[in-house]
């Protein structure tokens, strides 16, 4: 009798384990599907897009922070998401800041 109870418990555990595996694999498939959808929505930064954004940046070098409406316009023009636009500008402002500090240090040495 004790042996049968262990067998029954093992069967219940394997059923629970199998259903958990199925649910987990479905979640993983759904997550992968969502990631693929996000990748389809994102536009890669082509040289033309980079040139367009750099032109905007140079035209607004006194205040290189596009407002919300400008970000929407830039996103529509380039096919990028607003988040990509924000990240691109943040990265370039950081690069320009580092470059200008480095340039000032070199000019003082020279």
C-alpha positions as CSV (number, residue, x, y, z in Angstrom):
1,X,0.0,0.0,0.0
2,X,2.8,2.4,0.9
3,X,4.4,1.8,-2.6
4,X,1.1,2.7,-4.4
5,X,0.9,6.0,-2.5
6,X,4.4,6.9,-3.6
7,X,3.4,6.0,-7.2
8,X,0.3,8.1,-7.0
9,X,2.2,11.1,-5.6
10,X,4.8,10.8,-8.3
11,X,2.1,10.7,-11.0
12,X,0.5,13.9,-9.5
13,X,3.9,15.6,-9.4
14,X,4.7,14.7,-13.0
15,X,1.3,16.0,-14.1
16,X,1.9,19.3,-12.3
17,X,5.4,19.5,-13.7
18,X,4.3,18.8,-17.2
19,X,1.5,21.4,-17.0
20,X,4.1,23.9,-15.6
21,X,6.5,23.2,-18.5
22,X,3.7,23.7,-21.0
23,X,2.7,27.0,-19.5
24,X,6.3,28.2,-19.2
25,X,7.1,27.3,-22.8
26,X,3.9,29.1,-23.9
27,X,5.1,32.2,-22.0
28,X,8.5,32.0,-23.6
29,X,7.0,31.7,-27.1
30,X,4.7,34.7,-26.4
31,X,7.6,36.7,-25.2
32,X,9.7,35.8,-28.2
33,X,6.7,36.7,-30.4
34,X,6.5,40.1,-28.7
35,X,10.2,40.7,-29.1
36,X,9.9,40.0,-32.8
37,X,7.0,42.4,-33.1
38,X,9.1,45.1,-31.4
39,X,12.0,44.4,-33.7
40,X,9.7,44.8,-36.7
41,X,8.5,48.2,-35.4
42,X,12.0,49.5,-34.9
43,X,13.8,51.1,-37.8
44,X,17.6,50.8,-38.0
45,X,19.7,53.9,-38.2
46,X,20.7,54.2,-41.8
47,X,23.3,56.7,-43.0
48,X,20.5,58.9,-44.4
49,X,18.7,58.9,-41.0
50,X,21.9,59.7,-39.2
51,X,22.7,62.6,-41.6
52,X,19.1,64.0,-41.1
53,X,19.4,63.9,-37.3
54,X,22.9,65.3,-37.3
55,X,21.7,68.2,-39.5
56,X,18.9,68.9,-37.0
57,X,21.4,68.8,-34.2
58,X,23.8,71.2,-35.9
59,X,20.9,73.6,-36.8
60,X,20.0,73.6,-33.1
61,X,23.5,73.5,-31.5
62,X,22.6,76.3,-29.1
63,X,19.8,74.2,-27.6
64,X,20.1,70.6,-28.9
65,X,16.9,69.4,-27.0
66,X,14.0,68.8,-29.3
67,X,10.6,69.3,-27.7
68,X,7.9,66.7,-27.8
69,X,6.4,67.9,-31.1
70,X,9.8,68.0,-32.7
71,X,10.5,64.5,-31.5
72,X,7.2,63.4,-33.1
73,X,8.1,65.1,-36.3
74,X,11.6,63.6,-36.3
75,X,10.2,60.1,-35.6
76,X,7.7,60.5,-38.5
77,X,10.4,61.7,-40.9
78,X,12.9,59.0,-40.0
79,X,10.6,56.1,-39.2
80,X,12.2,55.7,-35.8
81,X,10.4,55.4,-32.5
82,X,10.3,58.4,-30.2
83,X,12.4,56.4,-27.7
84,X,15.0,55.9,-30.4
85,X,15.0,59.6,-31.2
86,X,15.4,60.4,-27.5
87,X,18.3,57.9,-27.1
88,X,20.0,59.1,-30.2
89,X,20.0,62.7,-29.0
90,X,21.1,61.8,-25.5
91,X,24.0,59.8,-26.8
92,X,25.1,62.5,-29.2
93,X,24.9,65.2,-26.6
94,X,27.0,63.0,-24.3
95,X,29.6,62.5,-27.2
96,X,29.7,66.2,-27.9
97,X,30.2,67.1,-24.3
98,X,33.0,64.6,-23.9
99,X,34.6,65.8,-27.2
100,X,34.4,69.4,-26.1
101,X,36.1,68.6,-22.8
102,X,38.8,66.7,-24.5
103,X,39.3,69.5,-27.1
104,X,39.7,72.0,-24.3
105,X,42.2,69.9,-22.5
106,X,44.3,69.4,-25.6
107,X,44.2,73.2,-26.5
108,X,45.5,74.1,-23.0
109,X,48.4,71.7,-23.4
110,X,49.4,72.9,-26.8
